[in-house]
Amino acid sequence: MVLCRLAHSIVTIRSWWLALAILIAFAPSPGHADITGVKKIAVIPLKFLDANVGCAQVYMNAEVFGAYESVKTTLEETSYGNLTITGKVFDPVAINARVADACSYLTWGIAAKAIVESGGTDLDSYDYRFYVLPAGVTCPWNGIAEPTQADAWIRMCESGPRYLHELGHLFGLHHAGTPTSEHGDRTDFMTSSGVFIKLNAPHMLQLGLLSHDSLDDVNENATVRLSPLDLSPEQTNFPHVVRLMKPDTNEFYYVSYRRGVGSGLDEALPPDMLNRVHVHRQTSYSHLKRTYLVAALAVNQSFTDTENGIEIIAKNISTDGATVEMKLTPGCTRKPPLLYVSTREQTGVPGEQKRYAFTIGNGERAACGSVTYSLNHSLSTPAARNIAVTLSSPSVTLAPGTFGAVEALVTALPDAQIGRHSFILNLTSPAGAIQSNSDYGEFLINILPPAPPRNVLAVSKPVIVYLSWSAALGGRTPVGYKIYRDGRLVSKVSAATSLYTDRNVRSGQTYSYYVTAYDSAGLESVASSTASVTVRYSGR
């Protein structure tokens, strides 16, 4: 599914063949589950027939990679130095488009990518790619990106916070809002504030910038001392975040503290957000984890959820931390379990296996006691012809406020057909429907073979031909190469080599060679370019 953000709505492209083409052209970069470390970013300005990007390369470089108030420095501060970026702002790429054309941003990106790669640059070696458009294009947005993909499009070349916002989408984040505004949370760069700010607590946990060692789960009355969110885990012995389950909607409340003095970028937060205890709500763990700021509490102020019997009180606030009291009213109300999959959609070829990790949560109150949930899966008749599913466990027992996990091992059958095939994980309990839930995963079968090898070269010595080639740019990783002479297969070699010696040739004869790549499923690429050579005679 491809999402196009139009104003504050979502437009769904349902044509499976178009979605497949886009998934192939703009495949997710590996490693999106872990965003720590160094991430490599390509910034590619597009030059239309009648318009240029309105910013110089040096300006865009400063906004993204600069040493002061940039995307780079914001990520470094937000992550306690565990995430940074490197990369390049490319020379403008001229494409055949005009600003009055329809907003064909995917087509523009494909064209620009092909032009850059024709010059020898492998853009797939970059973790993320930004295509910067002229400001006058007809696209009804300032930036667009699909969560967990590798490509984003920007038409505000001068706005570093816009690059940061769209990069957040590529990391897998959705918008940071309030109950009345999708972009209303002014404590997080997934809003639309236009300034460099950091992330809220649930987003930091979602990306792994805060570990679970910095999190306290509370399911009974408790008083907790919170560390300011700007202090790294190594600088404090207190948790950064308290999490409480919101049973009626299978959501969570996250409680954190943002201070002003000495807090770096947090000092730029609005006054009514500084030195406050923040309460966020995060939607159920779907592939779009939207967050909402529901309260910013000064000393002795409280937030109350009467439906779930939860009260959160800011008892004390100082520069070194905040003391927060959580009051949970006893009682048992049966609720559906929380169920979500970490990666909903995976792509592979016939014969491949993929693992889908599901997390299960018992959101009931302590008075309800433990529940044993039974697990099973279901497949439609078409899906059953293409994939097989095995669960790691038939059941899981959870106490209130705790979590468990189950893994689904999904195999694409050898004769699986191209397309999107879904399975459903079902959770049931003795209480029936009120304690049941389900979620799904998708296996996108892609039977496209690897890309062909490049730069095939044949060189002759007496009664010997030496053949060499370069690995393909992009595409599926091959496990080996096949060598053809005059249209017939003569040998196979592993992907670890790019050389072949042919001794079964005759002096004075001319031979034509080409090479193909093949993958672990046996899928073979199209032929490389042909290299012809005449075998030399001995002594010449």
N, C-alpha and C positions, 0 to 999 in steps of 0.2 A: 504494500500500500504506500502510495506517495502522497504526502501532505503538502498542500500549498496554502500558506498563510495569507489570507486576503482580509485586510483590516484585522478584526478580532475573530474571524470565523475560520473554519477549516473546510477546504474543498477537497473531496476525495476523487482520485483518478482510479476507476475501477477496471479499466481495460487491462487484462492480465498480460497481454503481449507488450503493451506500452510500459507497464511496470517492470516486466522482465528486461526490456531493452535498457531502461534507466538503471536497473540494478546492476546490469553487466557493465554499462559505461561508467557508472559512478559507484563502484563496489566499495563496501566499508573497508577502511584500513584495519589491519589486524591490531589487536591490543587495546581496543576502546574500553575494555572492562577495567583497565588500570591506566589512569592518566598521570601517574607520577613519573618522574624522570624528565628527559628532554624530548620534546615533541618538535618535529620539523614541519614548517609551514611555508607554502608557496603562495605569494600574493601576485596575481596576474591581472594587470589592468588591460581592458579591452578597448581597442580603437575602432570605432564605427566609421562608416564611409563619410558621415557628416558630423561627427562629434568625437571628442577625446574625453578621457577621464579628467576631471577638473583639478587634480592634485599632482604635484611633482612627485617623482619616485622617492626623493629624499624625505618628503613630508610623510608619505605613507610608511616609510621605513621607521621614522621616529614614532609614529602613532602605534605601530605594532611591536617593533623590536627595540625601541629606544630605552635609554637608561633612566629616564625620568617620566613618570606618569604615562605609562604605556601599557599595552596588553601584557607584555612580558613582566614588567615590575608588579602589576596587579596580581598576576597569577603566582609570582614568587612570594609575595606577602601573604596572599590568601592561603597558600599551601605550606607555610612555615619553611619555605625554601626547598620543598620537595618536588616542585613542578616548575619547569621553565620552558621557553621556546627558543628555537633558532630558525633560520630560514632565509628567504630571499624575496625581494620585490623585483619581479622581472620587468624587462623592457615592455612597453605597450605592444599588444598583439593585435594586428589588423585583421578584422573579420568582415565578411560580406553582410553587413546589417546596417540599418538606419534607425534613429531614435524613434521614429513614428511607427516602426514595425510592431506587430503583435509581440507580447512579452514572451518570447521563446527562449527563456534563459537557459533551459537544459540544452537546447540545440547550440546556443552560443558557447556554452561551456565545453561541449563536445568538440566543436570546431576549434576553439582556442587551445584545448588540450592537444589535439592532433598536430596543430602548427608548432607548438612548443616542443613536442616530442620528436617532430621531424628534424629538429635541429640537434638531436642527440641527448636531450634531457629526459630522464625517466621521472615523470611526475608522480608515478605510483610509489616512488621511493619517499615521497613526502607523506606525513601522517594526515595532513589536512591541506586543502586548497581553497583559496578565496579568489573568485572571479569578480573583479571590480568593474562596474558598468558606468557609462556616462550618466550623469544625474538626470538628463532629460528623457530617459527611456519611459515607456508607457507602463512599466510594471507598477502595480498599486501597493508597493511595500518599499521599505528602506533596506531591508535585508531579509534573506530567506535561507533556511537550512533544515535538513531533515535529521532528527535525533539519531545519533550513533552512525551517521554516514561520514563521508570524507570531504564533501564539497559544500561550499556556501557561496552565495551571491550577494554582493554589496552594491548599493548605489549611493552611499554616503562616504565617499573616499576619505573625507576629512575627519571622520568621527571614529577615533579609537575605541570608545565604548561600544559602538555598533559592531566592530570586529569582535570585541570581547563577548558581546551578547550572542552573536551567531556562533562563535566558537563554543560557548556554553551549550547550545543546541547540539553541536557535533559531539560534545562530550556525553550527551544523553539527557541534558536538563530541559525541563519545560519552564514556563514563565513563573515568576514570583509575583503573586498577587495578594489581594485582600478579598474578603467575601463579596465586595461590591465592585472590584476592579481587577481584571486579569493581570495588569501590569502595575498594581498599586503598592507593592512592597518596596519601599525606598531603602531597604537594607541589603539589597542583593542586585548583582549586575544582570540578572535575568528579568529586571524591570525595564523601563524605557526612560530612565532618568537622564541619560546623556552625559553622565560623569563617571569617573573611575571609582567604583566601590567594590567591596568584596562579596562573599556569598553568605547566605543565612545558614543556620546550623543544619537543617535537614539536607540541604544541597551539599554541604561539606561532607556529611556522612554518606550521602548517595555516591559521591565520587571517590570515597576512600581517603579524602584529605584529613578527616578525623577518623581514627580507628574506634572500634567498639570498646577499647580500654578507656576512651574519653566519654563513654556513654553509661548512664545509670538507668536501667529499666525499673520503673516503680509500679507496683500493683497493690499497694496498701499505704496507709497513712505514713508520711515520711517528711523529714526536714533535711534539705540537702544544701551544702555550700557549693556554689558554682564558680568556676574560674572564668575570668573574662575571655571571650572567644579569641581575642587577638594574641593571647599567650600560647606558646607552643606547648604540647604535652610534656616536653622536657623541663619546662619552667614552672610546673605546678603539680601538686599532688591531688588536686580536686578535679572532679569531672567537669567537662565543658557543657554537657547536655544531659537533661533528664527527659526520658521518653515515657509517655503514658498512652495506653491503647484507648481509643474512642470506639467502644464496642458497637454502638448502633449503626455506624457506617463503615466499620472495618478500616478506620483511619488511625493516625497517631497524632498526639500533641507532642511537640518538641519545645522544651524550655531552655533558654540560653540567656547569656548576659553580654551586652555590648556597652563598653565604657568609652569615655572620650579621651581623657588625659593619657598621653603616651601610647596611643593605640594606632598610630600610623594612619592609614586610609580611613579608619573608623571615625577619626576626628572630623571628617567631612560629612558625616551623617547629619540629617536634620536634627535640630535641638530636641524635638519630642521623641526621637529614637535613641538618643545618647543617655548613658547611665540609666538604662531601663532593662527590666527583665522582659525578654521577648517570648511570646507564645505563638508558635507556628502550628498549622495543621497541614498534613500532607495526605493527598488522596491515596486510595488503595494502590498497592504496588503493581500497577499496570505498566505498559511500556512508556507511558507519559506520566511522570510523577510530579504533578503540579503542586506547588506549595502556596499557602495562604498565611499571611500575618494576621492573627486575630486579636492580639493585645500587645501593648508595650507598657509595662507596669512600672510606675514609680513606687517609692517606699509606701507600704501599707495598702497599696491598691491590689485588687484581686480580679481574677477571671473565673467565671462560674459556668459550668455546663450542667444544667439541672437534669437533662435527659439521662446523662450517664453518671450523675452523682459525683462530679469532679469539681474541686475548687483549688485554684493555684494562687498563692498569696506571696507577694514580695515583702519579706519581713525586714530585710536589711540590705543596703546597697552601699558599697565603698569602692575605692579605686582598685583594691586587690580582689574583689569578688562580691557575690550576692548570695544571701541566704533566702531560700525559697521553701515554703511549706506547701505540701500537697495533701489535701483531705479527700478521701475516697469513701463515699457512703456505702455501707454493706448492703447486700441483697443480690439475688440471682435472677438475671434475665437472660434466657437462652438466646444466643446470637449465632449467625452463620460464621464458620471459621474464615480467617483470612487465608487467601491462596493466591500466589502470584508466581510467575515464571521470570527468571532473570533475563533470559534472551528468548524472545518469543519466536523470532524467525531466523532460521539458519539455511544456508545454501550448500548444496552438494551435488554429486553425480550418482548415478546408479551404482549400488554396491557400497557406498560410503555409510558410516555411522556417525550420528551426532548425539551429544548428551544435553538434555534440557534439565536445568536445576529449578525445582519448585520449592518455595518456602511456604510453610503452613503455620498459622498463628491462632492460638486460642485466645480470643478477645473477651471472654466472659470474666465476671468478677470472681474473687477468691471463694465466695460462698457457693459457687456452682460446682466446684470440684473438678477433677481431671476428666477428660473425655478421650475415648478411643475412636479415632476416625478410620473408617475403611477406605481403601484406595482401589480404584480400577480405572481403566481407560476405555474409550469408545472411539470407533472409526466409522465413517460413512463407507458405503460399499465402494465408491470410486477410490477413496483413500486406501482402503484395505488391499486394493490391487497394486498399490505402489509403495507403501511403507509398512513396516512392522514395528510394534512398540513393546518394550519390556520395562516393567517398573522395578525399582530397587527394593521395594518393600510393599507388602499388602496392607499394612496399617501403621498408624503412628498414634501414640498416647501422649497427650499434652496437658500439663497443669494450666490453670488460668494465667494469662499474661506471659506465656512462654511460646517458644517457636520450635519447629522441627523442619526437616527437609526430606525430600524424596527426589530421586533422579529417574528420568525417563530416557532409556536408551532407544533411539529411533534409527532404524536401518532402512535405507532406500533399497528396494528390491532390485535384483539385477536387470529386470526388464521394465523398471519404472519409467513412466512417461514424463516429459517435460511439463512443468506446471507447479502450482502451489497445493500441497496436500496437508490437511490439518488433522490433528488428533485432540481429543478432549480428556483431561484428567478430572475424574469425579471423586469428591470427598463426601462420605455419608457417615452418619452416626445413629445409634439406637433411637435418638429423639426425632429422627425423620428429617423432613424438609427444613425445619427451622435451624438445624445444625448441619446443613449441607451446603456445598459450594462446588464450583467447577471453573476450570481455566483451560486454555488451549495453547498449543504450540503449532508452528507451521514449518514444514520442510519444503523449500523451494528447489525443485529438481532442475538442474541446469546441465544440459548434455553438450554444451559447447566444449570443444577440445582445447588443448593448450594453443598458444600462439606459435607460429613457425619460427625456427631459428633464423638468424640474420647473418649477413656478411660471409656467405659460403665461398671458400677459396680452394681451388685445386692446383697443386704444384707437382710437376713431374721431375723425377730423376730416372736414371736408367732402370727400366722394368719395374718401377714403383710409382704410385701416385699417393701424395700426401694431401689429405682433406682436412680443412679446419672450418670452424664456424663460431658465431657468437650466440649466446642465449637470447631468447626472445624478450622483448620488453612487455611487462604486464601479462595478464592472463593467468591460467592455472599453472601450478608448478609441475613441470614434467619430471618423470622418474627415469627417462631414458630417451635415446634418439635412435632413429632408423635411417640407415644409409642406403640410398638407391643408386644403382648404376645403369644407365640406359633404360630406366623405367622399371628395373627389377630390384627387389630387396636383396642386398648382399650381406648386411650385417646389422647388429644392434649393439649399442654401447650404453653405459649408464650415464645419468645426467651429470656425474662428477667429471666427465671429460668432454672436451670439444675438439678432439682430434681422432682421425682414423687413417690407418695405413693400408692401402690396397696393393697387394703383391700379385694378385691374380690378373695381371694385365699383360698386353703384348706390345713390344716396341713398334712404333710407327702408327699405332691405332689411336683414334680419337674417341674419348669417352665423355659422357655427360653425367654429372652427379647432382643429386639434390638430397636434402635431409629433412626429416619430419621429427616432431616431438610427440611423445605419448605420455599419458598420466597413469596414476595408480589404478584407474578404472579401465585402462586399455584404450581410452579415446585418443585418436591420433590427429595431429594438426594437419593443416593443408601443407603442401610442399613449399619448401624454401625456394629462393631463386636458384637457377641452374648454373653450375660451374662446369665448363668444358675444358679439356686438356688433351694434348697429344703426347703420348708416352715417348720419351727420348730413347735413342738407341744406346747400347753400351759403348763407352769410349767417346761419346760425343758430348 
